[in-house]
Amino acid sequence: MESRYGRPLSFGLFPAPNAADLGLVRSLARYADEAGLELIGIQDHPYQRRYVDTWALIADLIARTERVRFFPDVANLPLRGPAMIAKHAATLDVLSGGRFELGLGSGAFWEGIGAMGGPVRSGREALESLEEAIRICRLFWSGDRSIAFEGKHYRVKGLHPGPPPAHRIEIWLGVSKPRSLALTGRLADGWVPSSTWAKPHLVPDMMRRIDDAADEAGRDPGEVRRLLNVAGRIVDGDVAEPLHGPPEHWIEMLTGFAEELGFDTFLFWPQEEPGAQLERFATEVVPALR
């Protein structure tokens, strides 16, 4: 099966980085790797006291897996800064043999960001900083011996980047506002929303904003990958909610998300019994969609 944009479908996992559940997270990652899932995305909220650091956790999981790719879903730009994000991303890509991609966000939960000493930005400032970060990351990975960039929020001068990543790292934006969706279409490699807020009736307009901006920039909208974190429960019996029901209901729903809405990648976000739920997703849902 392919998405509306002609992309083959991919599947992955979206586990919570709870410090109390590290053994579970490691076992989920190993299962995803062995089951042939393609991606693991991990949310990045450094101010959340229950969570371990996302980037350190990804490094730990890379060392325990062989094939599955990883990305922060999505990286907290205000607390990390683009040059260090680019350095860390390239390093993890080298360590993993090319198994790292970059999910990037302009920031959310500004009270938590401010509590950690980060900048509290307006919507316009967050958008400006996100575009600057994309440009700096791409410069950092370009292979140039020295790079410079002067922006309103970020600047680098005489920076000697390295090591280069093992493959071309893609940048996927976790955004929702009209101007940031247009930025996705103009500059990014992908869009990664969550089903908790990207409701099916809202998605067509969001997709159009990405597509229109891609067209205006001279890009094929099909170049932009469309990923979705899908939160729900696979349970036998009657359908209780859009993403709460038996495997055949999940197959029908995700088929519609691919063929009608245009998503090509689904990262399962189990809401209970993560081990058993992931196994059902990998063995009862994914094969039918492939």
Secondary structure as UniProt FT lines:
FT   TURN            4..5
FT   STRAND          10..13
FT   HELIX           19..21
FT   HELIX           22..35
FT   STRAND          39..42
FT   TURN            46..47
FT   TURN            49..50
FT   HELIX           54..62
FT   TURN            63..64
FT   STRAND          69..72
FT   TURN            73..74
FT   STRAND          75..76
FT   HELIX           77..80
FT   HELIX           82..96
FT   STRAND          102..105
FT   HELIX           110..115
FT   TURN            116..117
FT   HELIX           123..140
FT   STRAND          147..150
FT   STRAND          155..159
FT   STRAND          171..173
FT   HELIX           178..187
FT   STRAND          190..191
FT   TURN            195..197
FT   TURN            200..202
FT   HELIX           203..216
FT   TURN            217..218
FT   HELIX           221..223
FT   STRAND          225..234
FT   TURN            242..243
FT   STRAND          244..245
FT   HELIX           247..256
FT   HELIX           257..261
FT   STRAND          265..270
FT   HELIX           274..280
FT   HELIX           281..285
FT   HELIX           286..289
//
